[in-house]
Protein backbone atom coordinates (compact mmCIF):
# COMPACT_ATOMS: atom_id res chain seq x y z
CA UNK A 1 0.00 0.00 0.00
CA UNK A 2 2.83 2.34 1.00
CA UNK A 3 4.75 1.50 -2.19
CA UNK A 4 1.66 2.19 -4.26
CA UNK A 5 1.08 5.58 -2.55
CA UNK A 6 4.73 6.57 -2.94
CA UNK A 7 4.86 5.66 -6.62
CA UNK A 8 1.55 7.40 -7.23
CA UNK A 9 2.89 10.61 -5.57
CA UNK A 10 6.10 10.40 -7.64
CA UNK A 11 4.02 10.08 -10.77
CA UNK A 12 1.97 13.11 -9.69
CA UNK A 13 5.14 15.16 -9.05
CA UNK A 14 6.60 14.10 -12.39
CA UNK A 15 3.48 15.15 -14.20
CA UNK A 16 3.45 18.48 -12.36
CA UNK A 17 7.11 19.22 -13.22
CA UNK A 18 6.49 18.26 -16.84
CA UNK A 19 3.53 20.65 -17.03
CA UNK A 20 5.50 23.50 -15.40
CA UNK A 21 8.41 22.88 -17.81
CA UNK A 22 6.08 22.85 -20.79
CA UNK A 23 4.31 26.06 -19.82
CA UNK A 24 7.64 27.81 -19.09
CA UNK A 25 9.06 26.80 -22.45
CA UNK A 26 5.82 27.91 -24.18
CA UNK A 27 5.91 31.23 -22.32
CA UNK A 28 9.54 31.82 -23.33
CA UNK A 29 8.69 30.85 -26.90
CA UNK A 30 5.77 33.30 -26.93
CA UNK A 31 7.93 36.10 -25.49
CA UNK A 32 10.88 35.49 -27.75
CA UNK A 33 9.12 34.82 -31.02
CA UNK A 34 7.87 38.29 -31.97
CA UNK A 35 11.14 40.03 -31.02
CA UNK A 36 13.21 37.71 -33.19
CA UNK A 37 11.05 37.72 -36.30
CA UNK A 38 9.36 41.13 -36.38
CA UNK A 39 10.92 44.55 -36.84
CA UNK A 40 9.69 47.13 -34.35
CA UNK A 41 9.25 50.90 -34.48
CA UNK A 42 8.44 53.36 -31.68
CA UNK A 43 5.32 55.51 -32.08
CA UNK A 44 3.52 58.02 -29.83
CA UNK A 45 -0.23 57.71 -29.31
CA UNK A 46 -2.79 60.46 -28.49
CA UNK A 47 -2.07 60.10 -24.76
CA UNK A 48 1.61 60.83 -25.42
CA UNK A 49 2.62 57.25 -24.58
CA UNK A 50 5.59 55.88 -26.50
CA UNK A 51 4.97 52.31 -27.59
CA UNK A 52 6.88 49.77 -29.66
CA UNK A 53 4.81 48.27 -32.44
CA UNK A 54 5.50 45.98 -35.37
CA UNK A 55 6.65 47.97 -38.42
CA UNK A 56 4.11 46.05 -40.50
CA UNK A 57 1.19 45.07 -38.21
CA UNK A 58 -0.55 41.98 -39.56
CA UNK A 59 -2.92 41.13 -36.74
CA UNK A 60 -4.91 44.11 -35.46
CA UNK A 61 -8.09 44.74 -33.52
CA UNK A 62 -9.82 47.41 -31.45
CA UNK A 63 -11.21 47.49 -27.90
CA UNK A 64 -13.96 50.01 -28.69
CA UNK A 65 -16.80 49.73 -31.24
CA UNK A 66 -15.94 53.16 -32.70
CA UNK A 67 -12.30 52.15 -33.14
CA UNK A 68 -13.41 48.95 -34.86
CA UNK A 69 -15.41 51.08 -37.32
CA UNK A 70 -12.29 53.20 -37.91
CA UNK A 71 -10.27 50.04 -38.67
CA UNK A 72 -12.87 48.75 -41.11
CA UNK A 73 -12.72 52.08 -42.95
CA UNK A 74 -8.94 51.99 -43.45
CA UNK A 75 -7.38 48.58 -42.76
CA UNK A 76 -7.25 45.43 -44.82
CA UNK A 77 -10.18 43.45 -43.34
CA UNK A 78 -8.14 40.24 -43.37
CA UNK A 79 -5.81 41.75 -40.78
CA UNK A 80 -8.66 42.51 -38.33
CA UNK A 81 -8.66 39.49 -36.04
CA UNK A 82 -11.29 40.27 -33.41
CA UNK A 83 -14.00 42.52 -32.04
CA UNK A 84 -15.56 43.47 -28.72
CA UNK A 85 -18.98 42.35 -27.50
CA UNK A 86 -20.40 45.77 -28.45
CA UNK A 87 -19.07 45.90 -32.03
CA UNK A 88 -21.94 45.67 -34.51
CA UNK A 89 -20.86 47.80 -37.48
CA UNK A 90 -20.24 46.92 -40.24
CA UNK A 91 -22.51 43.90 -39.85
CA UNK A 92 -19.83 41.49 -41.09
CA UNK A 93 -17.71 42.36 -38.02
CA UNK A 94 -19.82 39.83 -36.11
CA UNK A 95 -18.02 37.04 -37.98
CA UNK A 96 -14.82 37.92 -36.09
CA UNK A 97 -13.96 36.30 -32.74
CA UNK A 98 -15.31 38.25 -29.77
CA UNK A 99 -13.25 39.58 -26.87
CA UNK A 100 -15.12 40.69 -23.77
CA UNK A 101 -13.97 44.10 -22.56
CA UNK A 102 -15.88 44.29 -19.28
CA UNK A 103 -13.98 42.81 -17.55
CA UNK A 104 -11.21 42.67 -20.14
CA UNK A 105 -10.59 39.10 -21.27
CA UNK A 106 -6.76 39.02 -21.27
CA UNK A 107 -6.61 35.31 -22.02
CA UNK A 108 -8.66 35.68 -25.19
CA UNK A 109 -6.40 38.51 -26.30
CA UNK A 110 -3.30 36.41 -25.68
CA UNK A 111 -4.93 33.61 -27.63
CA UNK A 112 -5.68 35.93 -30.58
CA UNK A 113 -2.09 37.32 -30.52
CA UNK A 114 -2.80 40.80 -32.00
CA UNK A 115 0.37 42.74 -32.77
CA UNK A 116 -1.44 46.07 -32.39
CA UNK A 117 -4.62 46.99 -30.49
CA UNK A 118 -6.43 50.31 -30.97
CA UNK A 119 -8.63 51.89 -28.34
CA UNK A 120 -10.24 55.19 -27.39
CA UNK A 121 -9.36 57.32 -24.35
CA UNK A 122 -11.88 56.64 -21.60
CA UNK A 123 -12.80 53.16 -22.83
CA UNK A 124 -9.70 51.18 -21.84
CA UNK A 125 -7.92 52.09 -18.61
CA UNK A 126 -4.20 52.85 -18.64
CA UNK A 127 -3.72 49.97 -16.14
CA UNK A 128 -5.32 47.54 -18.59
CA UNK A 129 -3.09 48.87 -21.38
CA UNK A 130 0.00 48.43 -19.17
CA UNK A 131 -0.97 44.84 -18.41
CA UNK A 132 -1.49 44.15 -22.12
CA UNK A 133 1.92 45.67 -22.81
CA UNK A 134 3.42 43.15 -20.36
CA UNK A 135 1.79 40.45 -22.48
CA UNK A 136 3.51 41.90 -25.58
CA UNK A 137 0.26 43.42 -26.88
CA UNK A 138 0.82 47.14 -27.60
CA UNK A 139 -2.20 49.42 -27.13
CA UNK A 140 -2.55 52.60 -29.22
CA UNK A 141 -4.90 55.23 -27.72
CA UNK A 142 -6.86 57.67 -29.87
CA UNK A 143 -8.75 60.71 -28.58
CA UNK A 144 -11.62 62.51 -30.31
CA UNK A 145 -12.99 65.82 -29.15
CA UNK A 146 -13.73 67.39 -32.54
CA UNK A 147 -14.88 66.07 -35.92
CA UNK A 148 -11.46 66.88 -37.39
CA UNK A 149 -9.89 64.58 -34.74
CA UNK A 150 -11.66 61.68 -36.45
CA UNK A 151 -10.07 62.58 -39.80
CA UNK A 152 -6.67 62.83 -38.09
CA UNK A 153 -7.33 59.49 -36.36
CA UNK A 154 -8.09 57.79 -39.68
CA UNK A 155 -4.87 59.18 -41.16
CA UNK A 156 -2.90 57.98 -38.12
CA UNK A 157 -4.31 54.47 -38.59
CA UNK A 158 -3.41 54.65 -42.28
CA UNK A 159 0.16 55.62 -41.42
CA UNK A 160 0.57 52.89 -38.78
CA UNK A 161 -0.81 50.22 -41.11
CA UNK A 162 0.90 51.55 -44.26
CA UNK A 163 -2.49 52.27 -45.80
CA UNK A 164 -1.98 56.02 -46.27
CA UNK A 165 -3.68 56.12 -49.69
CA UNK A 166 -6.80 54.38 -48.40
CA UNK A 167 -6.94 56.67 -45.34
CA UNK A 168 -6.59 59.77 -47.51
CA UNK A 169 -9.32 58.58 -49.83
CA UNK A 170 -11.68 57.98 -46.88
CA UNK A 171 -10.94 61.30 -45.16
CA UNK A 172 -11.21 63.27 -48.43
CA UNK A 173 -14.62 61.71 -49.10
CA UNK A 174 -15.78 62.48 -45.57
CA UNK A 175 -14.50 66.06 -45.77
CA UNK A 176 -16.37 66.59 -49.06
CA UNK A 177 -19.59 65.27 -47.58
CA UNK A 178 -19.11 67.48 -44.52
CA UNK A 179 -18.58 70.56 -46.68
CA UNK A 180 -21.91 69.87 -48.40
CA UNK A 181 -23.73 69.51 -45.09
CA UNK A 182 -22.15 72.55 -43.44
CA UNK A 183 -24.39 75.53 -42.60
CA UNK A 184 -22.45 78.80 -42.47
CA UNK A 185 -23.20 82.22 -40.98
CA UNK A 186 -26.31 81.20 -39.08
CA UNK A 187 -27.24 84.24 -37.01
CA UNK A 188 -29.96 82.53 -35.00
CA UNK A 189 -28.54 79.16 -33.87
CA UNK A 190 -30.98 76.57 -32.57
CA UNK A 191 -30.24 75.23 -29.07
CA UNK A 192 -30.23 71.43 -28.97
CA UNK A 193 -30.30 69.21 -25.89
CA UNK A 194 -29.46 65.51 -26.23
CA UNK A 195 -30.47 63.21 -23.38
CA UNK A 196 -28.63 59.96 -22.70
CA UNK A 197 -30.54 58.87 -19.54
CA UNK A 198 -33.81 59.98 -17.95
CA UNK A 199 -33.39 59.42 -14.21
CA UNK A 200 -31.24 61.28 -13.23
CA UNK A 201 -31.23 63.33 -16.42
CA UNK A 202 -27.86 62.80 -18.13
CA UNK A 203 -27.04 64.74 -21.29
CA UNK A 204 -24.32 65.31 -23.85
CA UNK A 205 -22.22 68.06 -22.26
CA UNK A 206 -20.40 70.98 -23.84
CA UNK A 207 -17.06 69.14 -24.03
CA UNK A 208 -18.31 66.33 -26.29
CA UNK A 209 -18.14 65.63 -30.01
CA UNK A 210 -21.88 66.41 -30.16
CA UNK A 211 -21.17 70.14 -29.63
CA UNK A 212 -18.75 70.19 -32.58
CA UNK A 213 -21.23 68.32 -34.82
CA UNK A 214 -23.85 70.99 -34.06
CA UNK A 215 -21.35 73.77 -34.83
CA UNK A 216 -21.10 72.51 -38.43
CA UNK A 217 -24.88 72.82 -38.68
CA UNK A 218 -24.99 76.37 -37.30
CA UNK A 219 -26.67 75.12 -34.11
CA UNK A 220 -25.41 74.91 -30.52
CA UNK A 221 -25.51 72.64 -27.51
CA UNK A 222 -28.13 73.85 -25.02
CA UNK A 223 -25.67 72.93 -22.26
CA UNK A 224 -23.42 75.98 -22.33
CA UNK A 225 -21.45 75.40 -19.12
CA UNK A 226 -18.53 72.99 -19.14
CA UNK A 227 -18.78 70.41 -16.37
CA UNK A 228 -16.10 68.04 -15.10
CA UNK A 229 -17.95 65.10 -16.63
CA UNK A 230 -18.56 65.03 -20.40
CA UNK A 231 -22.05 63.64 -19.80
CA UNK A 232 -23.27 65.63 -16.77
CA UNK A 233 -26.44 65.12 -14.74
CA UNK A 234 -28.76 68.13 -15.02
CA UNK A 235 -31.60 69.42 -12.91
CA UNK A 236 -35.01 70.15 -14.40
CA UNK A 237 -34.40 73.79 -13.52
CA UNK A 238 -31.23 73.89 -15.63
CA UNK A 239 -33.17 72.52 -18.61
CA UNK A 240 -36.01 75.01 -18.06
CA UNK A 241 -33.50 77.84 -18.07
CA UNK A 242 -31.64 76.49 -21.12
CA UNK A 243 -35.03 76.20 -22.89
CA UNK A 244 -33.80 74.07 -25.84
CA UNK A 245 -35.42 74.46 -29.28
CA UNK A 246 -34.79 70.80 -30.11
CA UNK A 247 -34.67 67.80 -27.79
CA UNK A 248 -33.07 64.47 -28.71
CA UNK A 249 -33.71 61.32 -26.71
CA UNK A 250 -36.73 59.61 -28.24
CA UNK A 251 -39.72 60.26 -30.46
CA UNK A 252 -42.27 62.84 -29.29
CA UNK A 253 -44.80 60.08 -28.54
CA UNK A 254 -42.29 58.04 -26.49
CA UNK A 255 -40.94 61.03 -24.59
CA UNK A 256 -44.44 62.31 -23.92
CA UNK A 257 -45.32 58.98 -22.32
CA UNK A 258 -42.13 58.64 -20.26
CA UNK A 259 -39.88 61.67 -19.83
CA UNK A 260 -42.58 64.36 -19.79
CA UNK A 261 -44.86 62.24 -17.66
CA UNK A 262 -42.10 61.96 -15.09
CA UNK A 263 -41.12 65.62 -15.39
CA UNK A 264 -44.32 67.48 -16.45
CA UNK A 265 -42.72 70.86 -15.59
CA UNK A 266 -40.46 70.45 -18.63
CA UNK A 267 -43.45 70.70 -20.97
CA UNK A 268 -42.78 74.44 -20.84
CA UNK A 269 -39.61 74.16 -22.97
CA UNK A 270 -39.76 75.28 -26.62
CA UNK A 271 -38.89 71.84 -27.92
CA UNK A 272 -42.03 70.38 -26.35
CA UNK A 273 -44.25 73.30 -27.27
CA UNK A 274 -43.16 73.05 -30.93
CA UNK A 275 -42.99 69.22 -30.89
CA UNK A 276 -39.36 69.25 -32.03
CA UNK A 277 -38.40 66.09 -30.16
CA UNK A 278 -36.61 63.33 -32.05
CA UNK A 279 -34.99 59.92 -31.63
CA UNK A 280 -31.39 60.14 -32.79
CA UNK A 281 -29.62 56.85 -33.58
CA UNK A 282 -27.67 55.97 -30.42
CA UNK A 283 -24.62 54.48 -32.10
CA UNK A 284 -24.30 57.38 -34.53
CA UNK A 285 -24.52 59.87 -31.69
CA UNK A 286 -22.16 58.11 -29.34
CA UNK A 287 -19.40 56.72 -31.55
CA UNK A 288 -16.54 58.88 -32.87
CA UNK A 289 -16.20 56.94 -36.10
CA UNK A 290 -16.27 57.55 -39.88
CA UNK A 291 -20.07 57.48 -39.50
CA UNK A 292 -19.79 60.94 -37.91
CA UNK A 293 -20.97 62.37 -41.24
CA UNK A 294 -24.06 60.14 -41.14
CA UNK A 295 -24.67 61.44 -37.63
CA UNK A 296 -24.36 65.07 -38.75
CA UNK A 297 -26.71 64.36 -41.67
CA UNK A 298 -29.28 62.87 -39.28
CA UNK A 299 -28.98 65.89 -36.96
CA UNK A 300 -29.46 68.23 -39.93
CA UNK A 301 -32.70 66.46 -40.82
CA UNK A 302 -33.96 66.97 -37.27
CA UNK A 303 -33.02 70.65 -37.23
CA UNK A 304 -34.83 71.24 -40.51
CA UNK A 305 -38.10 69.72 -39.27
CA UNK B 1 -36.01 77.11 29.16
CA UNK B 2 -33.47 74.90 27.35
CA UNK B 3 -36.29 73.31 25.38
CA UNK B 4 -37.61 76.70 24.28
CA UNK B 5 -34.11 77.78 23.22
CA UNK B 6 -33.64 74.58 21.20
CA UNK B 7 -37.01 74.97 19.48
CA UNK B 8 -36.21 78.64 18.81
CA UNK B 9 -32.88 77.73 17.19
CA UNK B 10 -34.49 75.01 15.12
CA UNK B 11 -37.24 77.28 13.83
CA UNK B 12 -34.65 79.94 13.00
CA UNK B 13 -32.60 77.24 11.20
CA UNK B 14 -35.70 76.09 9.34
CA UNK B 15 -36.39 79.65 8.17
CA UNK B 16 -32.81 80.27 7.04
CA UNK B 17 -32.45 76.91 5.30
CA UNK B 18 -35.78 77.36 3.52
CA UNK B 19 -34.70 80.77 2.25
CA UNK B 20 -31.27 79.46 1.20
CA UNK B 21 -32.73 76.37 -0.47
CA UNK B 22 -35.26 78.44 -2.39
CA UNK B 23 -32.68 81.03 -3.48
CA UNK B 24 -30.07 78.77 -5.10
CA UNK B 25 -30.48 77.20 -8.52
CA UNK B 26 -30.04 77.88 -12.22
CA UNK B 27 -32.43 80.87 -12.16
CA UNK B 28 -31.34 83.78 -9.96
CA UNK B 29 -33.95 84.38 -7.26
CA UNK B 30 -34.05 87.32 -4.86
CA UNK B 31 -35.84 87.53 -1.52
CA UNK B 32 -38.64 89.46 -3.27
CA UNK B 33 -38.98 86.70 -5.90
CA UNK B 34 -39.39 84.12 -3.15
CA UNK B 35 -41.99 86.15 -1.25
CA UNK B 36 -43.86 86.95 -4.49
CA UNK B 37 -43.90 83.27 -5.43
CA UNK B 38 -45.46 82.39 -2.09
CA UNK B 39 -48.04 85.19 -1.94
CA UNK B 40 -48.60 86.16 -5.58
CA UNK B 41 -47.64 83.17 -7.74
CA UNK B 42 -47.40 83.78 -11.47
CA UNK B 43 -46.99 80.51 -13.45
CA UNK B 44 -45.72 82.41 -16.51
CA UNK B 45 -42.76 83.77 -14.55
CA UNK B 46 -39.96 81.15 -14.94
CA UNK B 47 -38.40 82.07 -11.56
CA UNK B 48 -41.75 81.64 -9.77
CA UNK B 49 -42.29 78.38 -11.66
CA UNK B 50 -38.87 77.01 -10.66
CA UNK B 51 -39.31 78.00 -7.00
CA UNK B 52 -42.82 76.57 -6.68
CA UNK B 53 -42.56 73.41 -8.79
CA UNK B 54 -38.93 72.40 -8.34
CA UNK B 55 -37.18 73.97 -5.36
CA UNK B 56 -39.96 73.94 -2.74
CA UNK B 57 -40.98 70.26 -3.28
CA UNK B 58 -37.29 69.30 -3.19
CA UNK B 59 -36.74 71.09 0.12
CA UNK B 60 -39.92 69.64 1.62
CA UNK B 61 -38.98 66.13 0.48
CA UNK B 62 -35.57 66.55 2.15
CA UNK B 63 -37.28 67.80 5.33
CA UNK B 64 -39.74 64.88 5.37
CA UNK B 65 -37.22 62.15 4.49
CA UNK B 66 -34.78 63.47 7.11
CA UNK B 67 -37.56 63.63 9.67
CA UNK B 68 -38.89 60.17 8.82
CA UNK B 69 -35.49 58.49 8.95
CA UNK B 70 -34.42 60.21 12.17
CA UNK B 71 -37.72 59.39 13.87
CA UNK B 72 -37.54 55.78 12.62
CA UNK B 73 -33.96 55.51 13.90
CA UNK B 74 -35.10 56.77 17.32
CA UNK B 75 -37.84 54.13 17.44
CA UNK B 76 -35.54 51.31 16.28
CA UNK B 77 -32.86 52.14 18.86
CA UNK B 78 -35.50 52.06 21.59
CA UNK B 79 -37.11 48.89 20.24
CA UNK B 80 -33.97 46.74 20.07
CA UNK B 81 -32.36 48.66 22.96
CA UNK B 82 -29.18 49.05 20.93
CA UNK B 83 -27.27 52.26 20.21
CA UNK B 84 -26.12 50.98 16.81
CA UNK B 85 -29.59 50.38 15.39
CA UNK B 86 -30.90 52.44 12.50
CA UNK B 87 -34.01 52.20 10.29
CA UNK B 88 -32.13 50.13 7.72
CA UNK B 89 -31.43 47.17 10.01
CA UNK B 90 -34.70 45.66 8.77
CA UNK B 91 -33.17 45.39 5.29
CA UNK B 92 -35.57 48.04 3.98
CA UNK B 93 -32.87 50.01 2.14
CA UNK B 94 -31.31 46.92 0.57
CA UNK B 95 -34.74 45.70 -0.54
CA UNK B 96 -35.52 49.06 -2.14
CA UNK B 97 -32.09 49.25 -3.80
CA UNK B 98 -32.56 45.75 -5.20
CA UNK B 99 -35.98 46.63 -6.66
CA UNK B 100 -34.69 49.86 -8.19
CA UNK B 101 -31.40 48.43 -9.52
CA UNK B 102 -33.16 45.47 -11.17
CA UNK B 103 -35.31 47.92 -13.07
CA UNK B 104 -32.62 50.52 -13.86
CA UNK B 105 -30.13 47.81 -14.85
CA UNK B 106 -32.62 46.61 -17.48
CA UNK B 107 -33.50 43.23 -15.90
CA UNK B 108 -37.15 44.14 -15.50
CA UNK B 109 -39.09 46.84 -17.31
CA UNK B 110 -38.46 50.51 -16.46
CA UNK B 111 -41.83 51.70 -17.72
CA UNK B 112 -45.31 50.28 -17.98
CA UNK B 113 -48.18 52.16 -19.64
CA UNK B 114 -45.99 55.26 -19.46
CA UNK B 115 -45.53 54.87 -15.70
CA UNK B 116 -41.93 55.13 -14.43
CA UNK B 117 -41.51 51.94 -12.40
CA UNK B 118 -38.24 52.06 -10.36
CA UNK B 119 -39.84 53.87 -7.34
CA UNK B 120 -42.66 51.29 -7.36
CA UNK B 121 -40.20 48.40 -7.50
CA UNK B 122 -38.19 50.08 -4.74
CA UNK B 123 -41.30 50.34 -2.55
CA UNK B 124 -42.22 46.70 -3.25
CA UNK B 125 -38.64 45.57 -2.51
CA UNK B 126 -38.61 47.60 0.71
CA UNK B 127 -41.86 46.11 2.03
CA UNK B 128 -41.21 42.50 0.94
CA UNK B 129 -37.76 42.45 2.53
CA UNK B 130 -38.93 44.17 5.72
CA UNK B 131 -41.68 41.56 6.04
CA UNK B 132 -39.13 38.77 5.51
CA UNK B 133 -36.84 40.13 8.23
CA UNK B 134 -39.78 40.54 10.61
CA UNK B 135 -40.70 36.88 9.99
CA UNK B 136 -37.12 35.93 10.83
CA UNK B 137 -37.32 37.87 14.09
CA UNK B 138 -40.73 36.50 15.05
CA UNK B 139 -41.09 33.54 17.38
CA UNK B 140 -44.11 32.29 19.34
CA UNK B 141 -46.08 35.51 18.94
CA UNK B 142 -43.16 37.68 20.02
CA UNK B 143 -40.52 39.75 18.30
CA UNK B 144 -37.02 38.79 19.39
CA UNK B 145 -34.84 41.92 18.89
CA UNK B 146 -31.52 40.06 18.65
CA UNK B 147 -32.96 37.69 16.06
CA UNK B 148 -34.43 40.65 14.16
CA UNK B 149 -31.01 42.37 14.12
CA UNK B 150 -29.16 39.27 12.93
CA UNK B 151 -31.83 38.44 10.36
CA UNK B 152 -31.65 42.00 9.05
CA UNK B 153 -27.86 41.89 8.75
CA UNK B 154 -27.92 38.53 6.96
CA UNK B 155 -30.67 39.50 4.51
CA UNK B 156 -29.06 42.92 3.87
CA UNK B 157 -25.69 41.34 3.09
CA UNK B 158 -27.31 38.94 0.64
CA UNK B 159 -29.26 41.73 -1.05
CA UNK B 160 -26.20 44.00 -1.22
CA UNK B 161 -24.45 41.21 -3.13
CA UNK B 162 -27.45 40.99 -5.47
CA UNK B 163 -27.38 44.76 -6.05
CA UNK B 164 -23.64 44.53 -6.78
CA UNK B 165 -24.37 41.77 -9.29
CA UNK B 166 -27.03 43.84 -11.09
CA UNK B 167 -24.74 46.87 -11.02
CA UNK B 168 -21.94 44.81 -12.54
CA UNK B 169 -24.21 43.40 -15.24
CA UNK B 170 -25.89 46.71 -16.12
CA UNK B 171 -25.15 47.74 -19.66
CA UNK B 172 -24.22 51.42 -19.57
CA UNK B 173 -22.30 53.98 -17.58
CA UNK B 174 -25.51 56.00 -17.18
CA UNK B 175 -27.26 52.97 -15.65
CA UNK B 176 -24.35 52.56 -13.22
CA UNK B 177 -24.57 56.19 -12.15
CA UNK B 178 -28.33 55.93 -11.84
CA UNK B 179 -28.02 52.90 -9.52
CA UNK B 180 -25.42 54.82 -7.51
CA UNK B 181 -27.85 57.72 -7.04
CA UNK B 182 -30.49 55.22 -5.84
CA UNK B 183 -28.07 53.56 -3.44
CA UNK B 184 -26.91 56.87 -1.96
CA UNK B 185 -30.01 59.04 -2.22
CA UNK B 186 -31.17 61.90 -4.40
CA UNK B 187 -33.93 64.51 -4.10
CA UNK B 188 -33.81 65.49 -7.79
CA UNK B 189 -37.07 63.67 -8.60
CA UNK B 190 -39.11 65.56 -5.99
CA UNK B 191 -42.56 66.83 -6.90
CA UNK B 192 -45.68 67.81 -4.98
CA UNK B 193 -47.46 64.51 -5.66
CA UNK B 194 -44.83 62.58 -3.67
CA UNK B 195 -45.09 64.56 -0.47
CA UNK B 196 -48.50 63.56 1.02
CA UNK B 197 -47.53 59.85 1.45
CA UNK B 198 -44.59 60.66 3.67
CA UNK B 199 -46.15 63.70 5.38
CA UNK B 200 -49.28 61.83 6.45
CA UNK B 201 -47.38 58.74 7.63
CA UNK B 202 -44.91 60.84 9.59
CA UNK B 203 -47.71 62.82 11.21
CA UNK B 204 -49.58 59.65 12.18
CA UNK B 205 -46.39 58.03 13.51
CA UNK B 206 -45.44 61.08 15.57
CA UNK B 207 -48.98 61.35 16.97
CA UNK B 208 -49.10 57.67 18.01
CA UNK B 209 -45.79 57.81 19.83
CA UNK B 210 -46.45 61.22 21.33
CA UNK B 211 -49.09 59.41 23.40
CA UNK B 212 -46.98 56.27 23.84
CA UNK B 213 -43.65 57.88 24.62
CA UNK B 214 -43.77 56.79 28.26
CA UNK B 215 -43.95 53.14 27.12
CA UNK B 216 -41.29 53.85 24.52
CA UNK B 217 -38.82 55.21 27.04
CA UNK B 218 -39.51 52.45 29.56
CA UNK B 219 -38.28 50.00 26.92
CA UNK B 220 -34.76 51.36 27.56
CA UNK B 221 -34.90 49.43 30.83
CA UNK B 222 -35.20 46.16 28.94
CA UNK B 223 -38.23 44.09 27.95
CA UNK B 224 -38.53 42.18 31.23
CA UNK B 225 -38.47 45.21 33.50
CA UNK B 226 -40.79 47.07 31.13
CA UNK B 227 -43.28 44.18 31.33
CA UNK B 228 -43.06 44.18 35.11
CA UNK B 229 -43.89 47.89 35.18
CA UNK B 230 -46.99 47.15 33.10
CA UNK B 231 -45.95 48.07 29.55
CA UNK B 232 -47.35 45.85 26.82
CA UNK B 233 -43.94 45.22 25.21
CA UNK B 234 -45.22 43.11 22.32
CA UNK B 235 -47.91 45.61 21.31
CA UNK B 236 -45.51 48.57 21.54
CA UNK B 237 -42.88 46.74 19.48
CA UNK B 238 -45.37 45.80 16.76
CA UNK B 239 -46.54 49.40 16.57
CA UNK B 240 -42.95 50.64 16.31
CA UNK B 241 -42.16 48.11 13.64
CA UNK B 242 -45.24 49.07 11.61
CA UNK B 243 -44.45 52.79 11.72
CA UNK B 244 -40.73 52.29 10.98
CA UNK B 245 -41.43 49.95 8.04
CA UNK B 246 -43.90 52.30 6.35
CA UNK B 247 -41.84 55.46 6.94
CA UNK B 248 -38.55 53.91 5.81
CA UNK B 249 -40.19 52.20 2.84
CA UNK B 250 -41.68 55.46 1.57
CA UNK B 251 -38.46 57.40 2.23
CA UNK B 252 -36.28 54.96 0.33
CA UNK B 253 -38.74 54.63 -2.56
CA UNK B 254 -38.96 58.40 -2.98
CA UNK B 255 -35.35 59.47 -2.39
CA UNK B 256 -33.15 56.36 -2.37
CA UNK B 257 -31.37 55.07 0.72
CA UNK B 258 -29.78 58.01 2.48
CA UNK B 259 -27.47 56.67 5.13
CA UNK B 260 -26.44 57.79 8.60
CA UNK B 261 -29.32 60.17 9.43
CA UNK B 262 -31.32 57.48 11.22
CA UNK B 263 -28.27 56.58 13.29
CA UNK B 264 -26.83 59.92 14.36
CA UNK B 265 -29.80 62.25 14.77
CA UNK B 266 -31.40 60.21 17.61
CA UNK B 267 -28.06 60.35 19.44
CA UNK B 268 -27.79 64.10 18.86
CA UNK B 269 -31.32 64.54 20.22
CA UNK B 270 -30.58 62.57 23.37
CA UNK B 271 -27.30 64.46 23.69
CA UNK B 272 -29.22 67.74 23.63
CA UNK B 273 -32.26 66.90 25.76
CA UNK B 274 -31.43 63.70 27.63
CA UNK B 275 -32.57 60.11 27.29
CA UNK B 276 -36.26 60.44 28.04
CA UNK B 277 -37.28 64.04 27.45
CA UNK B 278 -40.89 64.63 26.38
CA UNK B 279 -39.87 66.68 23.37
CA UNK B 280 -37.36 64.09 22.09
CA UNK B 281 -39.54 62.68 19.30
CA UNK B 282 -40.47 66.03 17.83
CA UNK B 283 -36.95 67.46 18.15
CA UNK B 284 -35.49 64.30 16.62
CA UNK B 285 -37.77 64.48 13.55
CA UNK B 286 -37.21 68.21 13.10
CA UNK B 287 -33.43 67.92 13.54
CA UNK B 288 -33.34 65.07 11.01
CA UNK B 289 -35.25 67.21 8.53
CA UNK B 290 -33.00 70.23 9.05
CA UNK B 291 -29.86 68.10 8.74
CA UNK B 292 -31.13 66.63 5.47
CA UNK B 293 -32.07 70.06 4.10
CA UNK B 294 -28.57 71.37 4.89
CA UNK B 295 -26.97 68.34 3.24
CA UNK B 296 -29.09 68.78 0.11
CA UNK B 297 -28.22 72.49 -0.15
CA UNK B 298 -24.53 71.70 0.38
CA UNK B 299 -24.59 68.96 -2.26
CA UNK B 300 -26.04 71.42 -4.80
CA UNK B 301 -23.50 74.09 -3.90
CA UNK B 302 -20.52 71.72 -4.05
CA UNK B 303 -21.44 70.00 -7.31
CA UNK B 304 -23.90 72.08 -9.35
CA UNK B 305 -26.36 71.74 -10.94
CA UNK B 306 -27.59 68.24 -10.01
CA UNK B 307 -25.66 67.86 -6.73
CA UNK B 308 -23.77 64.90 -5.30
CA UNK B 309 -25.61 61.77 -4.12
CA UNK B 310 -26.93 62.90 -0.77
CA UNK B 311 -25.57 59.93 1.22
CA UNK B 312 -22.03 61.13 0.52
CA UNK B 313 -22.77 64.48 2.16
CA UNK B 314 -24.62 63.01 5.16
CA UNK B 315 -21.66 60.73 5.93
CA UNK B 316 -19.06 63.38 5.21
CA UNK B 317 -20.55 65.89 7.64
CA UNK B 318 -22.35 63.50 9.96
CA UNK B 319 -19.47 61.22 10.92
CA UNK B 320 -17.12 63.89 12.42
CA UNK B 321 -19.98 65.29 14.46
CA UNK B 322 -20.97 61.81 15.61
CA UNK B 323 -17.39 61.04 16.69
CA UNK B 324 -17.33 64.33 18.64
CA UNK B 325 -20.55 63.31 20.36
CA UNK B 326 -19.17 59.90 21.29
CA UNK B 327 -16.06 61.48 22.79
CA UNK B 328 -18.11 63.84 24.95
CA UNK B 329 -17.89 62.63 28.54
CA UNK B 330 -21.45 63.35 29.60
CA UNK B 331 -23.25 61.42 26.84
CA UNK B 332 -24.54 57.87 27.35
CA UNK B 333 -27.08 55.80 25.48
CA UNK B 334 -28.49 54.14 28.59
Interface residues (C-beta under 8 A of the other chain):
Chain A: X196 X197 X198 X199 X200 X201 X202 X231 X232 X233 X234 X235 X236 X237 X238 X240 X241 X257 X258 X261 X262 X265 X268
Chain B: X25 X26 X27 X46 X49 X50 X53 X54 X55 X104 X111 X114 X115 X116 X118 X172 X173 X174 X175 X177 X178 X181 X186 X188 X189 X191 X305 X306 X307
